[in-house]
């Protein structure tokens, strides 16, 4: 008996939306000279924050670099190939995570009263949870940005230690209280960078291939 591909299931969102979020979305490196308004960045966060995280831990912390002086602080941490695209992007977001996210769990996840202590007593579990869920939230970030008409240029290619030393110091403005988003000084750590703006579609490279279902997936 031969197998055949299943009939496509109608999407709950439009084909245009699927194109915008996935099929036609590209990583941009060249940017149009067009401002990204602060209000749009607020909208971006207010959309992406609804993506699920384990125990509603919400560890992502985002620093939007919108000015040239802020970008210059980032320059020394960038690999040479990433300098020009970052300096010319309207906004560069440092997608980071709070390694002590668990301090907020009494408010964010009251259904499990012992959640804070569970993570506080296991630094390895807390670190893995923060990185995993902060990365998930970084993906939500890009989908939210695309849905709002922005283009993204996510990248590694930088020195995390230099970024953390410059932007997330052991003491300083990132220190907050349990009522705020930033709990412990020095606990916020960079994950990846994402340039934001309106990309120049005429400067895109040919799109790279993707793996087929049979190469990446198994049905057990």
C-alpha positions as a Markdown table, in Angstrom:
| # | Residue | x | y | z |
|---|---|---|---|---|
| 1 | Unk | 0.0 | 0.0 | 0.0 |
| 2 | Unk | 1.5 | 3.3 | -1.0 |
| 3 | Unk | 1.4 | 6.3 | 1.2 |
| 4 | Unk | 0.4 | 9.8 | 0.0 |
| 5 | Unk | 0.7 | 13.2 | 1.5 |
| 6 | Unk | -2.4 | 14.3 | 3.5 |
| 7 | Unk | -4.7 | 16.8 | 2.1 |
| 8 | Unk | -3.8 | 20.3 | 3.2 |
| 9 | Unk | -5.8 | 21.5 | 6.2 |
| 10 | Unk | -7.3 | 25.0 | 5.9 |
| 11 | Unk | -5.4 | 27.5 | 7.9 |
| 12 | Unk | -7.1 | 29.4 | 10.7 |
| 13 | Unk | -5.3 | 32.5 | 9.5 |
| 14 | Unk | -5.1 | 33.7 | 5.9 |
| 15 | Unk | -2.6 | 32.5 | 3.4 |
| 16 | Unk | -1.2 | 36.1 | 3.3 |
| 17 | Unk | -0.6 | 35.9 | 7.0 |
| 18 | Unk | 1.3 | 32.6 | 6.6 |
| 19 | Unk | 3.4 | 34.2 | 3.9 |
| 20 | Unk | 4.1 | 37.2 | 6.1 |
| 21 | Unk | 5.1 | 35.2 | 9.2 |
| 22 | Unk | 6.9 | 32.2 | 7.5 |
| 23 | Unk | 6.9 | 31.5 | 3.8 |
| 24 | Unk | 8.0 | 34.9 | 2.5 |
| 25 | Unk | 9.7 | 36.3 | 5.6 |
| 26 | Unk | 13.4 | 36.8 | 5.3 |
| 27 | Unk | 16.4 | 37.8 | 7.4 |
| 28 | Unk | 17.3 | 41.3 | 6.4 |
| 29 | Unk | 20.8 | 42.9 | 6.6 |
| 30 | Unk | 20.2 | 46.1 | 4.6 |
| 31 | Unk | 17.7 | 48.7 | 5.9 |
| 32 | Unk | 15.6 | 51.5 | 4.5 |
| 33 | Unk | 16.0 | 54.9 | 6.1 |
| 34 | Unk | 12.7 | 54.7 | 7.9 |
| 35 | Unk | 12.0 | 55.3 | 11.5 |
| 36 | Unk | 10.6 | 52.7 | 13.8 |
| 37 | Unk | 8.4 | 54.5 | 16.3 |
| 38 | Unk | 8.6 | 53.8 | 20.0 |
| 39 | Unk | 4.8 | 53.1 | 20.1 |
| 40 | Unk | 5.4 | 50.2 | 17.6 |
| 41 | Unk | 7.9 | 48.7 | 20.0 |
| 42 | Unk | 5.4 | 48.8 | 22.8 |
| 43 | Unk | 2.8 | 47.1 | 20.5 |
| 44 | Unk | 5.4 | 44.5 | 19.6 |
| 45 | Unk | 6.0 | 43.5 | 23.2 |
| 46 | Unk | 2.3 | 43.7 | 24.1 |
| 47 | Unk | 1.7 | 41.1 | 21.4 |
| 48 | Unk | 4.6 | 38.7 | 21.9 |
| 49 | Unk | 4.2 | 38.5 | 25.7 |
| 50 | Unk | 1.2 | 36.2 | 25.3 |
| 51 | Unk | 3.3 | 33.4 | 23.9 |
| 52 | Unk | 3.5 | 30.4 | 26.3 |
| 53 | Unk | 6.4 | 29.8 | 28.6 |
| 54 | Unk | 6.8 | 27.0 | 31.2 |
| 55 | Unk | 5.2 | 27.9 | 34.5 |
| 56 | Unk | 4.5 | 31.3 | 32.9 |
| 57 | Unk | 8.1 | 32.2 | 33.8 |
| 58 | Unk | 8.4 | 35.0 | 31.2 |
| 59 | Unk | 12.2 | 35.3 | 31.5 |
| 60 | Unk | 12.9 | 37.4 | 28.4 |
| 61 | Unk | 14.2 | 40.9 | 28.9 |
| 62 | Unk | 14.6 | 43.1 | 25.9 |
| 63 | Unk | 16.8 | 46.2 | 25.5 |
| 64 | Unk | 15.9 | 48.3 | 22.5 |
| 65 | Unk | 18.9 | 50.3 | 21.1 |
| 66 | Unk | 17.3 | 53.2 | 19.2 |
| 67 | Unk | 20.0 | 55.9 | 19.2 |
| 68 | Unk | 23.5 | 56.1 | 17.7 |
| 69 | Unk | 25.2 | 56.5 | 21.1 |
| 70 | Unk | 23.5 | 53.3 | 22.3 |
| 71 | Unk | 24.6 | 51.5 | 19.1 |
| 72 | Unk | 28.2 | 52.7 | 19.6 |
| 73 | Unk | 28.2 | 51.0 | 23.0 |
| 74 | Unk | 27.4 | 47.7 | 21.3 |
| 75 | Unk | 29.9 | 48.1 | 18.5 |
| 76 | Unk | 32.9 | 46.7 | 20.4 |
| 77 | Unk | 31.0 | 43.4 | 21.0 |
| 78 | Unk | 30.1 | 42.8 | 17.3 |
| 79 | Unk | 32.0 | 40.6 | 14.9 |
| 80 | Unk | 33.2 | 42.7 | 12.0 |
| 81 | Unk | 30.7 | 41.2 | 9.5 |
| 82 | Unk | 27.8 | 42.4 | 11.8 |
| 83 | Unk | 28.9 | 46.0 | 12.4 |
| 84 | Unk | 27.5 | 47.7 | 9.3 |
| 85 | Unk | 24.1 | 46.0 | 9.3 |
| 86 | Unk | 23.7 | 46.8 | 13.0 |
| 87 | Unk | 24.8 | 50.4 | 12.9 |
| 88 | Unk | 22.4 | 51.1 | 10.1 |
| 89 | Unk | 19.4 | 49.2 | 11.5 |
| 90 | Unk | 16.8 | 51.6 | 12.9 |
| 91 | Unk | 16.6 | 49.5 | 16.1 |
| 92 | Unk | 18.7 | 46.7 | 17.5 |
| 93 | Unk | 17.1 | 44.6 | 20.2 |
| 94 | Unk | 19.2 | 42.7 | 22.7 |
| 95 | Unk | 17.1 | 39.7 | 23.5 |
| 96 | Unk | 18.2 | 38.7 | 27.0 |
| 97 | Unk | 16.9 | 36.6 | 29.9 |
| 98 | Unk | 16.7 | 37.0 | 33.6 |
| 99 | Unk | 18.4 | 34.1 | 35.3 |
| 100 | Unk | 16.5 | 34.9 | 38.5 |
| 101 | Unk | 13.1 | 35.0 | 36.8 |
| 102 | Unk | 11.8 | 32.8 | 39.6 |
| 103 | Unk | 11.6 | 35.8 | 41.9 |
| 104 | Unk | 8.5 | 36.8 | 40.0 |
| 105 | Unk | 6.8 | 33.4 | 40.1 |
| 106 | Unk | 4.7 | 34.1 | 43.2 |
| 107 | Unk | 2.9 | 36.8 | 41.0 |
| 108 | Unk | 3.2 | 35.1 | 37.6 |
| 109 | Unk | 2.4 | 31.5 | 38.6 |
| 110 | Unk | 0.4 | 31.5 | 41.9 |
| 111 | Unk | -1.0 | 28.1 | 41.0 |
| 112 | Unk | 2.2 | 26.5 | 42.3 |
| 113 | Unk | 3.2 | 28.2 | 45.6 |
| 114 | Unk | 6.5 | 26.3 | 45.7 |
| 115 | Unk | 7.7 | 27.2 | 42.2 |
| 116 | Unk | 10.1 | 30.0 | 43.4 |
| 117 | Unk | 11.9 | 27.8 | 45.9 |
| 118 | Unk | 12.1 | 24.9 | 43.4 |
| 119 | Unk | 14.1 | 27.1 | 40.9 |
| 120 | Unk | 16.0 | 29.0 | 43.6 |
| 121 | Unk | 17.4 | 25.8 | 45.0 |
| 122 | Unk | 18.5 | 24.5 | 41.6 |
| 123 | Unk | 20.6 | 27.0 | 39.7 |
| 124 | Unk | 21.1 | 24.5 | 36.8 |
| 125 | Unk | 17.4 | 24.0 | 36.4 |
| 126 | Unk | 16.8 | 27.8 | 36.6 |
| 127 | Unk | 19.5 | 28.5 | 34.0 |
| 128 | Unk | 18.2 | 25.9 | 31.6 |
| 129 | Unk | 14.6 | 27.1 | 32.0 |
| 130 | Unk | 15.6 | 30.8 | 31.6 |
| 131 | Unk | 17.6 | 30.1 | 28.4 |
| 132 | Unk | 15.0 | 27.8 | 26.8 |
| 133 | Unk | 12.0 | 29.9 | 27.5 |
| 134 | Unk | 13.8 | 33.2 | 26.8 |
| 135 | Unk | 14.7 | 31.7 | 23.4 |
| 136 | Unk | 11.1 | 30.8 | 22.8 |
| 137 | Unk | 10.1 | 34.3 | 23.6 |
| 138 | Unk | 12.7 | 35.6 | 21.2 |
| 139 | Unk | 11.0 | 33.6 | 18.5 |
| 140 | Unk | 7.6 | 35.0 | 19.5 |
| 141 | Unk | 9.3 | 38.4 | 19.3 |
| 142 | Unk | 10.2 | 37.9 | 15.6 |
| 143 | Unk | 6.7 | 36.7 | 14.7 |
| 144 | Unk | 5.1 | 39.6 | 16.5 |
| 145 | Unk | 7.5 | 42.0 | 14.7 |
| 146 | Unk | 6.6 | 40.5 | 11.3 |
| 147 | Unk | 2.9 | 40.7 | 12.0 |
| 148 | Unk | 3.3 | 44.4 | 12.7 |
| 149 | Unk | 5.0 | 45.0 | 9.4 |
| 150 | Unk | 8.6 | 45.1 | 10.6 |
| 151 | Unk | 11.5 | 43.1 | 9.2 |
| 152 | Unk | 13.9 | 41.2 | 11.4 |
| 153 | Unk | 17.6 | 40.5 | 11.3 |
| 154 | Unk | 18.3 | 38.0 | 14.1 |
| 155 | Unk | 22.0 | 37.2 | 14.7 |
| 156 | Unk | 24.6 | 35.7 | 16.9 |
| 157 | Unk | 28.1 | 36.9 | 15.9 |
| 158 | Unk | 28.8 | 38.9 | 19.0 |
| 159 | Unk | 30.6 | 38.6 | 22.3 |
| 160 | Unk | 27.9 | 37.9 | 25.0 |
| 161 | Unk | 30.3 | 38.7 | 27.8 |
| 162 | Unk | 31.1 | 42.1 | 26.5 |
| 163 | Unk | 27.4 | 42.9 | 26.0 |
| 164 | Unk | 26.5 | 41.7 | 29.5 |
| 165 | Unk | 29.3 | 43.8 | 31.0 |
| 166 | Unk | 28.3 | 46.9 | 29.1 |
| 167 | Unk | 24.5 | 46.7 | 29.3 |
| 168 | Unk | 23.7 | 44.4 | 32.2 |
| 169 | Unk | 26.2 | 45.4 | 34.9 |
| 170 | Unk | 26.6 | 43.9 | 38.3 |
| 171 | Unk | 25.0 | 47.0 | 39.8 |
| 172 | Unk | 23.1 | 49.8 | 38.1 |
| 173 | Unk | 19.7 | 50.6 | 36.5 |
| 174 | Unk | 18.8 | 47.0 | 35.8 |
| 175 | Unk | 18.3 | 46.5 | 39.5 |
| 176 | Unk | 14.6 | 46.5 | 40.3 |
| 177 | Unk | 12.0 | 45.2 | 42.8 |
| 178 | Unk | 9.6 | 42.3 | 42.7 |
| 179 | Unk | 7.0 | 44.7 | 41.3 |
| 180 | Unk | 9.2 | 45.4 | 38.3 |
| 181 | Unk | 10.6 | 43.3 | 35.5 |
| 182 | Unk | 14.3 | 43.2 | 36.6 |
| 183 | Unk | 15.0 | 41.6 | 39.9 |
| 184 | Unk | 18.6 | 40.9 | 40.6 |
| 185 | Unk | 21.6 | 43.0 | 39.5 |
| 186 | Unk | 23.8 | 41.0 | 37.2 |
| 187 | Unk | 21.2 | 38.3 | 36.6 |
| 188 | Unk | 20.2 | 39.5 | 33.1 |
| 189 | Unk | 22.2 | 37.8 | 30.4 |
| 190 | Unk | 22.2 | 38.4 | 26.6 |
| 191 | Unk | 21.0 | 35.6 | 24.3 |
| 192 | Unk | 20.9 | 37.0 | 20.8 |
| 193 | Unk | 20.5 | 40.2 | 18.9 |
| 194 | Unk | 17.7 | 41.2 | 16.5 |
| 195 | Unk | 17.9 | 44.1 | 14.2 |
| 196 | Unk | 14.5 | 45.7 | 13.4 |
| 197 | Unk | 13.2 | 48.0 | 10.8 |
| 198 | Unk | 12.1 | 48.0 | 7.2 |
| 199 | Unk | 14.4 | 45.9 | 5.1 |
| 200 | Unk | 15.5 | 46.7 | 1.5 |
| 201 | Unk | 14.0 | 43.7 | -0.4 |
| 202 | Unk | 16.2 | 44.5 | -3.4 |
| 203 | Unk | 19.3 | 43.6 | -1.4 |
| 204 | Unk | 18.3 | 40.1 | -0.3 |
| 205 | Unk | 20.5 | 37.1 | -1.0 |
| 206 | Unk | 18.8 | 34.0 | -2.6 |
| 207 | Unk | 16.9 | 32.1 | 0.0 |
| 208 | Unk | 18.6 | 29.1 | 1.5 |
| 209 | Unk | 17.0 | 25.6 | 1.2 |
| 210 | Unk | 15.1 | 23.9 | 4.1 |
| 211 | Unk | 15.0 | 20.3 | 5.1 |
| 212 | Unk | 12.0 | 18.2 | 3.9 |
| 213 | Unk | 9.7 | 16.6 | 6.4 |
| 214 | Unk | 11.3 | 13.2 | 6.0 |
| 215 | Unk | 14.8 | 14.6 | 6.7 |
| 216 | Unk | 13.8 | 16.4 | 9.9 |
| 217 | Unk | 10.8 | 14.5 | 11.3 |
| 218 | Unk | 9.7 | 11.0 | 12.2 |
| 219 | Unk | 6.2 | 9.7 | 13.0 |
| 220 | Unk | 6.3 | 7.0 | 15.7 |
